[in-house]
C-alpha cells in the first residue's frame, strides 16, 4: 500500500468493531426502462419498465455501509406492518445486517421510488406518512439494554419523526462512554447537544448558522456552534470542496479527491458510516476524517444508494 491508501487498521480489527445505527430506515426502489417517445397525454416521457431493483435506503443504507466495510452493524428502527417492511427485512438479512426492529401498524414504511430512463433519474416518488405519535418510545428500553454491546452509536436523522427521543438517547450513549455520531436534519441542532460529532452538509449547516461570505466567517460560526452544543467535532461535508473538521485544535481541511461524479445519492451515508466504524475501531477523529472523505469520493462514482468495500478503500 502507498501512503495515500495505507490504513492503520487491519480488516480483523474492523471486523471486531460494532456500530449501532439508529434512525429512519427506507426502501429504495428503482425502475429502469427505455424512453422512446413522449406521452400524447402530457409533455412527459413514456418509460417502458424493463428492470426493477430494490436497495436499502436511509439508516438501513448507513448500516449496510458499515457492514460492507467489514464492521459489525445493527440497525435499530421502526417500520410499518406492510409489504415494504417485509422486503426491507429480507434485504437486511441477506446483507448480514443485524436488526432491532419495531413494528407500528399506523406507520407506512418509507419507500423512495426512482424511475430511470436513459441512465437519468426522471422522477422520484416518495411513499410515507408522518407519525402521529412517538414511534421509538417503546424501544428506549431495548436501546439502553443494547448499548453495552457496541463501540459506537450512529444516529441517522432523516427528519421523518423516528428520533424524537434523540437527546435522551445521546445522553445514555455518552454516559456509557460510547462515541456518538449524528447525521443531522432541520434547523434546531440543540437536540444533538453532547454528541461526539455531527456531519452536516453545506445546505444543512447554513440552515443553522446562516450563509457565510468567507472562510473566516464559516470558521467562527462553526466553532461557536460546536462549543454551544458541547461537540468534540463538527464535520462539514463540502462536496467538490472536500471536508472541514472543526474541533478543539482548530480546523482540519481535507481536499476532495479528483474523481468523476456519477451520482451523489447516499454519499453522506457512506461518509458517516465510515467515520463511525473508524471511531468504533479506536481511531482518533482527525485520523478517521480523511478515510471517510476517501470513501465518499469512491461512492459518488457509483449509481444510486451504494457502499464501499475495505478493498476499494484500501487497495493493495
Buried (B, 14 or more C-beta within 10 A) or exposed (E): EEEEEEBEBEEEBBBBBBBBBBBBBBBBBBBBBEBEEEEEEEEEBBBEEEEEEBBBBBBBBBBBBBBBBBBBBBBBBBBBEBEBBBBBBEBBEEBEBBBBBBBBEEBBBBBBBBBBBEEEBBEEEEBBEEBEEBBBEEBBEEBBEBBEEBBBBBBBBBEBBBBBBBBEBBEBBBEEEBBBBBBBBEEEBEBBBBBBBBBBBBEBBBBBBEEBEEEEEBBEBBBEBBEEBEBBBBBBBBBEEBBBBBBEEEBBBBEBBEEEEBBEBBBBBBBBBBBBBBBBBBBEBEBBBBBBBBBBBBBBBBBBBBBBEBEBBBEE
